[in-house]
């Protein structure tokens, strides 16, 4: 791959993975607008690995506390809350795994249609806006029950359809359940760890089965750029939410969806 392609796709992945605007949708639209072919399994793996590293680094204290509580079976109130949080995050991956296996790779690729991406950007952008305006925003991630974790996980499964946005739909679910904006984003990113790790494992398996040549340089640059940019995006979003909320992203999604539908019609 050309270096300019690698850098652009890695930056788009980092921005759209953590901002509630859909990474799969934006990557598909980049190919649509520039006429680029699919970047290949190796680079897909690099992008997911990079954003996984971003979350592991940014939320290392949260993840360490959760792992410690689950391994030591801390019976304090804080320990029980951390243990419940860990169980919820682990179980939350199940809906996405079930739906992903049922869909298969062929169906997933068939859904990368610009018109479908545009519609989902608009529809789930509106859902995000409603959640932001109507949620009570009084709870934290420590208040999320196992049942609520499964509900957020079920919402996460919708992100397998490009244009939905994994962070956007899980933040919407969290807001509907009463989490404040900061905590909804925090829960979304923490829930992204097991599902992104699963995506990396799946990508590695697909790479092995395909026999595709492993491009080490492309992988290293793509993963590195998406990781560094991802950390910056998480930090930016959390501060942005405190000041301006989610409505700018809602309007962006709607505007982009309308533009893409117009381009599809003209073509």
N, C-alpha and C positions, 0 to 999 in steps of 0.2 A: 504493500500500500504506500501511496505517497504520504510524505510527512504532513502536508497540509490536511489531508483527509483524516489522518490519525488524530491530529490535534483538535480538529473541529468536532469529530465524533466523540472524542473523550470529554471535551468541554460540554457538549450538548448532553451527554450521558450524566455528567455530574450535576449540571444545573437542573435538568428535568427529572432526575431521580429523586432529589430531595425537595425541590420546589414542587408544589402540587399541580404540575402541568403535564405530566406523562412523558417518561423517558422513551418508552417504546414508540409512542405516537410521534414524538419529535424526531427520533432516529429514522422512522419510516418516512416522515415528511422531508427530511434532509435528502434522502435518496430520491424521493419523488421530484423535488425542486431542482436538484442538480443532475439528475439522471445517473446517479451512481448505482452500481450493482451491489448486491448484498455483500457485506464486509467479511463474511466467513465466520466459522465457529470459533477459531482462535481468537479473533478480535472481540467477539461477543463475550467470551470467557474473560478476556482482559478487562473489559469495561465493568462487568459484574464484580470481578475480583477487586478492582480499584475502589468501587463504591462500598464494598464490604469492608475493606481496610479503613475507609474513612469513618464509618460508624464505629468500628472496633476501637479506633484511636480516640474519637471524640467522646464516646460514652464508656471509656475503659473503667471508670470508677463505678458506674452503675452496674456494668456487666460483672465486674469483680465482686461487688456486694451481693448480687443475685447468685452467682456461682458459689460464693462462700456460704450463704444462707442455705442453699440446697444441699451442699456437701456436708455441712456440719449439723444440719437440722437444728439451727438456733431457735429456741422456744420463746425468745423475747417477742414483744409485740412487733418490733421492727423486723426481727428475723422472720416471723410468720408472714408479714406483709411481703417481704422480699421473696420468700419461698412461693407464695401464691402468685406473685408477679412472674416468677420464672416458669411455673407450671403453665400459666396462661399464655405466655409467649411461646412456649414449646408446643402447646396444643393448637395455638392459633394458626400454625402452618398447615394443619391437616386439610382444611377446606381447599386451599390452593393446590396442594399435592393431589387430592382426589380429582379436582376439576382439570388440572394440568394433565394427568395421566389419561383421563377420559377424552380430552381434546386431541392429544397427540400432536406431533410436530407439523404434520401436513395441515391440519385444521388451523393451528396457530399461525402458520405462514399465510394461509388463505385469508386470515382476518386483517392482514396488513394492507388494507385498502384505504387510500387517502380519504374517500368519502365517509367511510365508517369511522376513521380516526377523527375527522372533523365533527361528525355528529356526536361522538362520545365526548370530545372536548367541550362542546356546548352543553350537552345534557348533564354530565357530571360536574361541570363548572357551576351550573345552576344549583345542583344538589349541594355542592360545597358552600355556596352563598347562603342557601336556606339554613344549613347546619350552623354556619357562623352567626347568623342573625337570631336563630331560635334557641340554640343550646343555652343551658343555664350557666355554664362555664364556672362551676364551683368545686369541681372534684380534681383529684390528682391521680397519677398512675397507680399509686398505692391503694386506691379505692376500687380499682377494677376487679370484679369478681371473675371466676373461671367461666361462668356463663357469658358474661359480657366480653371476655377475651375471645370466646368462640364466635360471638356475633361480629366482632371486629375482624376476626380471621375470615369469616364468611364474606364480609365486604371486600377483604383483600383479594379473594379469589376472582372478583370481577375485574381486577387489574390485569388479568391475563388477556383481556380484550384491549388492544392498543387504543390509546386515546383516553382511557379511564383515569390512569395515574394511581399507582400503588399508594404513594404518600397521600394523595388527594382523597381517595376513597376511605382510607383508614383514618385519616384526620376527620373526615366528615362523620364517620361512625362514632369516633371518640367524642366529637362535639355534640352529636345527638344524645350520647350517653351522659353528658354533663361535664366532660373534661374541659378545662380552660384551654385556650389556644396553644400556649406553651407546652402544656402537659399532653395535649392531643398529638402535637408534633413529636414530642419525646417518645410517647408510646408507639407511634407510627415507625420511628426510626429503630427503636429497640425490636419491634416485631419484624422489621425488615432483616434482621441478622440471620435467623434460621432460614427464612425463605430465600434470601440471597445466597447463603451457603449451599442450600439445596440446588439453586440455579447453577452455581459454580460446579458442583459435583455432576449435575446433569450435562453441563457444557463440556466438562472434561471427558465424560463417557462418550458423548457424541463425537468429540474430537478424535478419541481413540478408535471409534467404530468407523469414522469417515476416512481415516488414513490421511487426512489433510496434513501437509507439512507444517510443523510448529514454527512459526516465525517469531523467534525470541525477541528480536529488536522491536517489532510491532507490539508484541505483548507487553514488554517492559515499558515502552513509552506510553501506550494506551492506559495501562494499569496505573502508572505513576501519575500521569496528568489527571486522570479521573479521581484518584485518591486525594491528591492535594487540593484540587478544585472542589471535591466533595466536602472536605473539612471546612473550607471557606464558605460553601453554600449552606451547610448546616448552621454555622455561626451566624451568617447573614440572616437566614430565615428566622431564627429564634429572636433576634433583635428586631427584625422587621415586624414580626407578629405583635410585639409589645407596642409598637408605635402606630402601625397602619392596619393591622388585621389582615384578613384574607381576601377582602373584596378586590384589591388590585389584580390578584391572580384570577379571580372569577371573571372580571372584565377582559383580561388578556385572553383567557381560554375562549370566551365567546367570540371575541374579535378575530382571533386566529382561525377558529372553526368556520366562521362566515367567509373569511378570505379564501381558505382552502376549498370550501364548497364552490366558491366562484371560479377558482382556477380549474377545478375538476370539470365544471360545466363548460368553461371556455375551451378546454382541451378536447 
